[in-house]
Amino acid sequence: MSTATFEIVPLKVEAVSRVTESNVDQFLEALRTWVATINSDPKTDEDFGQAEIDVKKLKETRDLIKKGYAEIMEKATDINQLIAKLREGEGEVTKLARDLEKQVNAAKDRIRESIVDEAFELLECPRSQSRNFRADLEAAIKGRKKLDKMRSAVSDELMVLNARFAANREILDQFAEEHGAHLIADRDLLEVKSS
């Protein structure tokens, strides 16, 4: 049985993910203002010449935006990789915790069952009636988390049941001695009856 504990290494995460300088809003506002002045329905040679210049300028502007986006994404790559690693770690730990919890609960259920089984075998009543008292033993464990508390509660319930059975047996034996055993038709049932 392992008694070693895992000392969790403190997690350190520090990143600068804020924008330190940007004129994107002003840039886009100026771009939209300029685009609104572009003649999209050229009719003269001069209009077509200006349209070619405007298209070239728009493509240059698009390239500037792509370049700015690429620079930001390059800087964000480290943060994105860190986020991905943290999510991966969270997923692994979540799965491990869930699996361990299932294993622990299954082990505890087996031990609960074993405690009840052991007590069930110690019931001092007719076997034909003992099955009726398994639920009493199981109920004694309900809500208890510690194994020693479970054992103690089942032991207490077993003592109460066996004391009741012994008292009933004594009364039945006394009646049989005085009046005859043949007058006790359902002895097994009477032996386990509550007072």
Beta strands, then each sheet from edge to edge (+ up, - down):
end
